[in-house]
Amino acid sequence: MTKKYNIQTNLINIGGNIGVKHRGQTSGSNLFINYLLHYNYPMARPLRIEYSNAFYHVMNRGAGYRDIFLRAEHREMFLELLREIHEMFRVEIHAYCLMDNHYHLLLSTPDANLSRAMRHLNGVYTQRFNRTEKTDGALFRGRFKAILVDADNYLLSVSKYIHRNPVEASLVKNPDNYPWSSYRQFVGSEFRQSWLNVSQTLGMIGARNIKNRYQAFVESGSDDEINEFYQNKRQSSMLGSDEFTNLIASSIQDDPEIPETKSLRRVVDMGFIVDIIAKVFSVKKNTILGSRRGRGQKNIARSASIYLCRKFAGYPLNEIAEYFNLHHYGSVSGSIKRFKFQLHDDLELENKLNQALKLINRSDL
């Protein structure tokens, strides 16, 4: 695998098997996360989460807030590229809105290839734009911004937010008056492009009068919850229910160059983790908290608890050392290293760890 653009790490099955991928295990048809660490950013790297059939609200704007669409010709070029990424990368386009200096897209990726598709879209558009304007250099301020969307709970709301952009920007009074969004194709006032997927969004409205009901939904005004999310200066890379965000966050390991990996984690009490491990491993809690000394002494439930306190809950090494009565935080690192090595060779242990993670994720804590 090439390392020119990114390094793929943490390939984690979060469908029916949350946790570490067993050595030699092949990918099935369940949901997989492809956590991408990008090396072409001079600043803190953005969080990219990719898996099959993930939904994203993708945005980008011009460098220095410059306009990226100067004429109708440019917008038509961009729409043609949306058709291209649909055909070349099997990306589903669920909504779009092209403003003067930025764009909004609602996409899903059956092949977990958002970064590849967006590299084509932004790169080729920049080339074609520069060619028409007889200029060169970067057009966009960066690669792109992508918010992972919990489609079951927020697909309709994000679609509404995108289609209301021209109204909120005071460009038009009604979204149907704006020609450079997909809204008209949703409500039937314009011929629908073959590459635009309206059925999944409209299907969430109901079975009857879906176009009229969607129109009423969008034109009823903006949603306070969604506006609050998008106006937050410390915006999350995920928009979803607690269950959705906890499931995703539990599969992401901390990375110092991606600060958001730490803030995404749910605060879970170490005692609660120990209680779950004790239940799954059928041991008493004091067995986990007590340290066995001497060569060859192993307490796998204790090691599993330490591992989850660090890798799942993100507790600092010194706090874990104090909770488990270890004299030095270096002992925590050593325990985690040995446990990870054992995970690769013990499928039964991996299954128990996954069971514990599921129980933690199902909790209301």
LINFENKA-V190598 format. One record per residue. N is the residue number from 1. RES is the residue in three letters. PHI is phi in whole degrees, -180 to 180 (NA if undefined). PSI is psi as a letter, one per 40 degrees, with the letter a starting at -180 (* if undefined). Layout:
n->N res->RES phi->PHI psi->PSI
n->N res->RES phi->PHI psi->PSI
This chain:
n->1 res->MET phi->NA psi->h
n->2 res->THR phi->-71 psi->i
n->3 res->LYS phi->-110 psi->e
n->4 res->LYS phi->-64 psi->d
n->5 res->TYR phi->-108 psi->d
n->6 res->ASN phi->-160 psi->i
n->7 res->ILE phi->-117 psi->h
n->8 res->GLN phi->-93 psi->h
n->9 res->THR phi->-135 psi->i
n->10 res->ASN phi->57 psi->f
n->11 res->LEU phi->-76 psi->h
n->12 res->ILE phi->-124 psi->h
n->13 res->ASN phi->-79 psi->h
n->14 res->ILE phi->-112 psi->f
n->15 res->GLY phi->-83 psi->c
n->16 res->GLY phi->-100 psi->e
n->17 res->ASN phi->-148 psi->g
n->18 res->ILE phi->-81 psi->h
n->19 res->GLY phi->144 psi->a
n->20 res->VAL phi->-86 psi->h
n->21 res->LYS phi->-75 psi->h
n->22 res->HIS phi->-70 psi->i
n->23 res->ARG phi->-58 psi->h
n->24 res->GLY phi->87 psi->e
n->25 res->GLN phi->-76 psi->h
n->26 res->THR phi->-96 psi->i
n->27 res->SER phi->-71 psi->h
n->28 res->GLY phi->-99 psi->a
n->29 res->SER phi->-98 psi->e
n->30 res->ASN phi->-75 psi->a
n->31 res->LEU phi->-77 psi->h
n->32 res->PHE phi->-124 psi->i
n->33 res->ILE phi->-101 psi->h
n->34 res->ASN phi->-121 psi->h
n->35 res->TYR phi->-90 psi->h
n->36 res->LEU phi->-104 psi->h
n->37 res->LEU phi->-106 psi->h
n->38 res->HIS phi->-92 psi->h
n->39 res->TYR phi->-107 psi->e
n->40 res->ASN phi->-101 psi->f
n->41 res->TYR phi->-112 psi->h
n->42 res->PRO phi->-77 psi->e
n->43 res->MET phi->-111 psi->a
n->44 res->ALA phi->-56 psi->h
n->45 res->ARG phi->-77 psi->i
n->46 res->PRO phi->-77 psi->i
n->47 res->LEU phi->-84 psi->h
n->48 res->ARG phi->-118 psi->h
n->49 res->ILE phi->-123 psi->h
n->50 res->GLU phi->-129 psi->h
n->51 res->TYR phi->-154 psi->i
n->52 res->SER phi->-60 psi->h
n->53 res->ASN phi->66 psi->f
n->54 res->ALA phi->-74 psi->i
n->55 res->PHE phi->-109 psi->i
n->56 res->TYR phi->-138 psi->i
n->57 res->HIS phi->-98 psi->h
n->58 res->VAL phi->-107 psi->h
n->59 res->MET phi->-137 psi->i
n->60 res->ASN phi->-158 psi->i
n->61 res->ARG phi->-134 psi->i
n->62 res->GLY phi->-69 psi->i
n->63 res->ALA phi->-60 psi->h
n->64 res->GLY phi->64 psi->f
n->65 res->TYR phi->61 psi->f
n->66 res->ARG phi->-71 psi->i
n->67 res->ASP phi->-71 psi->h
n->68 res->ILE phi->-104 psi->e
n->69 res->PHE phi->-127 psi->h
n->70 res->LEU phi->-96 psi->d
n->71 res->ARG phi->-144 psi->i
n->72 res->ALA phi->-58 psi->d
n->73 res->GLU phi->-57 psi->d
n->74 res->HIS phi->-69 psi->d
n->75 res->ARG phi->-65 psi->d
n->76 res->GLU phi->-67 psi->d
n->77 res->MET phi->-63 psi->d
n->78 res->PHE phi->-67 psi->d
n->79 res->LEU phi->-64 psi->d
n->80 res->GLU phi->-64 psi->d
n->81 res->LEU phi->-72 psi->d
n->82 res->LEU phi->-63 psi->d
n->83 res->ARG phi->-61 psi->d
n->84 res->GLU phi->-64 psi->d
n->85 res->ILE phi->-69 psi->d
n->86 res->HIS phi->-65 psi->d
n->87 res->GLU phi->-80 psi->d
n->88 res->MET phi->-80 psi->d
n->89 res->PHE phi->-117 psi->e
n->90 res->ARG phi->60 psi->f
n->91 res->VAL phi->-76 psi->h
n->92 res->GLU phi->-92 psi->h
n->93 res->ILE phi->-100 psi->h
n->94 res->HIS phi->-102 psi->e
n->95 res->ALA phi->-172 psi->i
n->96 res->TYR phi->-153 psi->i
n->97 res->CYS phi->-152 psi->h
n->98 res->LEU phi->-106 psi->h
n->99 res->MET phi->-90 psi->a
n->100 res->ASP phi->-70 psi->d
n->101 res->ASN phi->-113 psi->e
n->102 res->HIS phi->-161 psi->i
n->103 res->TYR phi->-136 psi->i
n->104 res->HIS phi->-127 psi->h
n->105 res->LEU phi->-133 psi->i
n->106 res->LEU phi->-116 psi->h
n->107 res->LEU phi->-125 psi->i
n->108 res->SER phi->-134 psi->i
n->109 res->THR phi->-128 psi->g
n->110 res->PRO phi->-57 psi->d
n->111 res->ASP phi->-105 psi->e
n->112 res->ALA phi->52 psi->f
n->113 res->ASN phi->-133 psi->f
n->114 res->LEU phi->-58 psi->d
n->115 res->SER phi->-62 psi->d
n->116 res->ARG phi->-64 psi->d
n->117 res->ALA phi->-66 psi->d
n->118 res->MET phi->-72 psi->d
n->119 res->ARG phi->-62 psi->d
n->120 res->HIS phi->-68 psi->d
n->121 res->LEU phi->-60 psi->d
n->122 res->ASN phi->-70 psi->d
n->123 res->GLY phi->-67 psi->d
n->124 res->VAL phi->-70 psi->d
n->125 res->TYR phi->-63 psi->d
n->126 res->THR phi->-59 psi->d
n->127 res->GLN phi->-61 psi->d
n->128 res->ARG phi->-70 psi->d
n->129 res->PHE phi->-63 psi->d
n->130 res->ASN phi->-61 psi->d
n->131 res->ARG phi->-67 psi->d
n->132 res->THR phi->-70 psi->d
n->133 res->GLU phi->-97 psi->e
n->134 res->LYS phi->54 psi->f
n->135 res->THR phi->-136 psi->a
n->136 res->ASP phi->-149 psi->a
n->137 res->GLY phi->94 psi->i
n->138 res->ALA phi->-70 psi->h
n->139 res->LEU phi->-100 psi->d
n->140 res->PHE phi->-96 psi->i
n->141 res->ARG phi->-76 psi->e
n->142 res->GLY phi->-171 psi->a
n->143 res->ARG phi->-66 psi->c
n->144 res->PHE phi->179 psi->i
n->145 res->LYS phi->-113 psi->h
n->146 res->ALA phi->-130 psi->h
n->147 res->ILE phi->-105 psi->h
n->148 res->LEU phi->-71 psi->h
n->149 res->VAL phi->-112 psi->h
n->150 res->ASP phi->-76 psi->g
n->151 res->ALA phi->-62 psi->d
n->152 res->ASP phi->-61 psi->d
n->153 res->ASN phi->-111 psi->d
n->154 res->TYR phi->-131 psi->e
n->155 res->LEU phi->-60 psi->d
n->156 res->LEU phi->-62 psi->d
n->157 res->SER phi->-66 psi->d
n->158 res->VAL phi->-70 psi->d
n->159 res->SER phi->-59 psi->d
n->160 res->LYS phi->-63 psi->d
n->161 res->TYR phi->-59 psi->d
n->162 res->ILE phi->-64 psi->d
n->163 res->HIS phi->-73 psi->d
n->164 res->ARG phi->-89 psi->e
n->165 res->ASN phi->-52 psi->d
n->166 res->PRO phi->-64 psi->d
n->167 res->VAL phi->-70 psi->d
n->168 res->GLU phi->-65 psi->d
n->169 res->ALA phi->-87 psi->e
n->170 res->SER phi->62 psi->f
n->171 res->LEU phi->-85 psi->d
n->172 res->VAL phi->-142 psi->i
n->173 res->LYS phi->-90 psi->d
n->174 res->ASN phi->-135 psi->h
n->175 res->PRO phi->-59 psi->d
n->176 res->ASP phi->-71 psi->e
n->177 res->ASN phi->-87 psi->e
n->178 res->TYR phi->-98 psi->h
n->179 res->PRO phi->-83 psi->e
n->180 res->TRP phi->-110 psi->f
n->181 res->SER phi->-132 psi->i
n->182 res->SER phi->-87 psi->e
n->183 res->TYR phi->-59 psi->d
n->184 res->ARG phi->-60 psi->d
n->185 res->GLN phi->-73 psi->d
n->186 res->PHE phi->-72 psi->d
n->187 res->VAL phi->-96 psi->e
n->188 res->GLY phi->88 psi->e
n->189 res->SER phi->-90 psi->e
n->190 res->GLU phi->-148 psi->i
n->191 res->PHE phi->-60 psi->h
n->192 res->ARG phi->-85 psi->h
n->193 res->GLN phi->-68 psi->i
n->194 res->SER phi->-64 psi->d
n->195 res->TRP phi->-87 psi->e
n->196 res->LEU phi->-92 psi->h
n->197 res->ASN phi->-96 psi->h
n->198 res->VAL phi->-102 psi->e
n->199 res->SER phi->-67 psi->d
n->200 res->GLN phi->-67 psi->d
n->201 res->THR phi->-69 psi->d
n->202 res->LEU phi->-64 psi->d
n->203 res->GLY phi->-64 psi->d
n->204 res->MET phi->-83 psi->e
n->205 res->ILE phi->-77 psi->d
n->206 res->GLY phi->148 psi->a
n->207 res->ALA phi->-103 psi->d
n->208 res->ARG phi->-122 psi->i
n->209 res->ASN phi->48 psi->f
n->210 res->ILE phi->-66 psi->d
n->211 res->LYS phi->-68 psi->d
n->212 res->ASN phi->-66 psi->d
n->213 res->ARG phi->-70 psi->d
n->214 res->TYR phi->-66 psi->d
n->215 res->GLN phi->-60 psi->d
n->216 res->ALA phi->-63 psi->d
n->217 res->PHE phi->-63 psi->d
n->218 res->VAL phi->-69 psi->d
n->219 res->GLU phi->-83 psi->e
n->220 res->SER phi->-75 psi->e
n->221 res->GLY phi->117 psi->i
n->222 res->SER phi->-77 psi->i
n->223 res->ASP phi->-96 psi->h
n->224 res->ASP phi->-61 psi->d
n->225 res->GLU phi->-62 psi->d
n->226 res->ILE phi->-68 psi->d
n->227 res->ASN phi->-61 psi->d
n->228 res->GLU phi->-63 psi->d
n->229 res->PHE phi->-63 psi->d
n->230 res->TYR phi->-76 psi->d
n->231 res->GLN phi->-88 psi->e
n->232 res->ASN phi->-67 psi->h
n->233 res->LYS phi->-67 psi->d
n->234 res->ARG phi->-105 psi->g
n->235 res->GLN phi->-69 psi->h
n->236 res->SER phi->-76 psi->i
n->237 res->SER phi->-85 psi->e
n->238 res->MET phi->-134 psi->h
n->239 res->LEU phi->-123 psi->h
n->240 res->GLY phi->-174 psi->i
n->241 res->SER phi->-69 psi->i
n->242 res->ASP phi->-60 psi->d
n->243 res->GLU phi->-62 psi->d
n->244 res->PHE phi->-65 psi->d
n->245 res->THR phi->-67 psi->d
n->246 res->ASN phi->-67 psi->d
n->247 res->LEU phi->-63 psi->d
n->248 res->ILE phi->-68 psi->d
n->249 res->ALA phi->-62 psi->d
n->250 res->SER phi->-69 psi->e
n->251 res->SER phi->-100 psi->e
n->252 res->ILE phi->-109 psi->h
n->253 res->GLN phi->-88 psi->i
n->254 res->ASP phi->-61 psi->i
n->255 res->ASP phi->-138 psi->h
n->256 res->PRO phi->-62 psi->d
n->257 res->GLU phi->-88 psi->e
n->258 res->ILE phi->-127 psi->g
n->259 res->PRO phi->-55 psi->d
n->260 res->GLU phi->-66 psi->d
n->261 res->THR phi->-62 psi->d
n->262 res->LYS phi->-78 psi->d
n->263 res->SER phi->-71 psi->e
n->264 res->LEU phi->-73 psi->d
n->265 res->ARG phi->-72 psi->i
n->266 res->ARG phi->-80 psi->i
n->267 res->VAL phi->-77 psi->h
n->268 res->VAL phi->-118 psi->h
n->269 res->ASP phi->-64 psi->h
n->270 res->MET phi->-62 psi->d
n->271 res->GLY phi->-64 psi->d
n->272 res->PHE phi->-66 psi->d
n->273 res->ILE phi->-60 psi->d
n->274 res->VAL phi->-63 psi->d
n->275 res->ASP phi->-60 psi->d
n->276 res->ILE phi->-66 psi->d
n->277 res->ILE phi->-62 psi->d
n->278 res->ALA phi->-60 psi->d
n->279 res->LYS phi->-68 psi->d
n->280 res->VAL phi->-69 psi->d
n->281 res->PHE phi->-92 psi->e
n->282 res->SER phi->56 psi->f
n->283 res->VAL phi->-130 psi->i
n->284 res->LYS phi->-84 psi->i
n->285 res->LYS phi->-61 psi->d
n->286 res->ASN phi->-67 psi->d
n->287 res->THR phi->-67 psi->d
n->288 res->ILE phi->-74 psi->d
n->289 res->LEU phi->-78 psi->d
n->290 res->GLY phi->-82 psi->h
n->291 res->SER phi->-98 psi->h
n->292 res->ARG phi->-89 psi->h
n->293 res->ARG phi->-108 psi->i
n->294 res->GLY phi->113 psi->i
n->295 res->ARG phi->-62 psi->h
n->296 res->GLY phi->87 psi->e
n->297 res->GLN phi->-81 psi->h
n->298 res->LYS phi->-124 psi->h
n->299 res->ASN phi->-132 psi->g
n->300 res->ILE phi->-66 psi->d
n->301 res->ALA phi->-67 psi->d
n->302 res->ARG phi->-64 psi->d
n->303 res->SER phi->-63 psi->d
n->304 res->ALA phi->-65 psi->d
n->305 res->SER phi->-65 psi->d
n->306 res->ILE phi->-62 psi->d
n->307 res->TYR phi->-60 psi->d
n->308 res->LEU phi->-71 psi->d
n->309 res->CYS phi->-62 psi->d
n->310 res->ARG phi->-88 psi->d
n->311 res->LYS phi->-81 psi->d
n->312 res->PHE phi->-94 psi->d
n->313 res->ALA phi->-87 psi->e
n->314 res->GLY phi->75 psi->f
n->315 res->TYR phi->-68 psi->i
n->316 res->PRO phi->-63 psi->i
n->317 res->LEU phi->-59 psi->d
n->318 res->ASN phi->-67 psi->d
n->319 res->GLU phi->-69 psi->d
n->320 res->ILE phi->-66 psi->d
n->321 res->ALA phi->-60 psi->d
n->322 res->GLU phi->-67 psi->d
n->323 res->TYR phi->-66 psi->d
n->324 res->PHE phi->-97 psi->e
n->325 res->ASN phi->58 psi->f
n->326 res->LEU phi->-100 psi->i
n->327 res->HIS phi->-75 psi->d
n->328 res->HIS phi->-147 psi->i
n->329 res->TYR phi->-66 psi->e
n->330 res->GLY phi->-63 psi->d
n->331 res->SER phi->-67 psi->d
n->332 res->VAL phi->-67 psi->d
n->333 res->SER phi->-59 psi->d
n->334 res->GLY phi->-64 psi->d
n->335 res->SER phi->-63 psi->d
n->336 res->ILE phi->-65 psi->d
n->337 res->LYS phi->-61 psi->d
n->338 res->ARG phi->-66 psi->d
n->339 res->PHE phi->-67 psi->d
n->340 res->LYS phi->-61 psi->d
n->341 res->PHE phi->-64 psi->d
n->342 res->GLN phi->-69 psi->d
n->343 res->LEU phi->-59 psi->d
n->344 res->HIS phi->-66 psi->d
n->345 res->ASP phi->-111 psi->e
n->346 res->ASP phi->-135 psi->g
n->347 res->LEU phi->-66 psi->d
n->348 res->GLU phi->-63 psi->d
n->349 res->LEU phi->-65 psi->d
n->350 res->GLU phi->-60 psi->d
n->351 res->ASN phi->-63 psi->d
n->352 res->LYS phi->-66 psi->d
n->353 res->LEU phi->-64 psi->d
n->354 res->ASN phi->-63 psi->d
n->355 res->GLN phi->-62 psi->d
n->356 res->ALA phi->-64 psi->d
n->357 res->LEU phi->-62 psi->d
n->358 res->LYS phi->-63 psi->d
n->359 res->LEU phi->-65 psi->d
n->360 res->ILE phi->-65 psi->d
n->361 res->ASN phi->-67 psi->d
n->362 res->ARG phi->-81 psi->e
n->363 res->SER phi->-73 psi->i
n->364 res->ASP phi->-97 psi->e
n->365 res->LEU phi->-75 psi->*
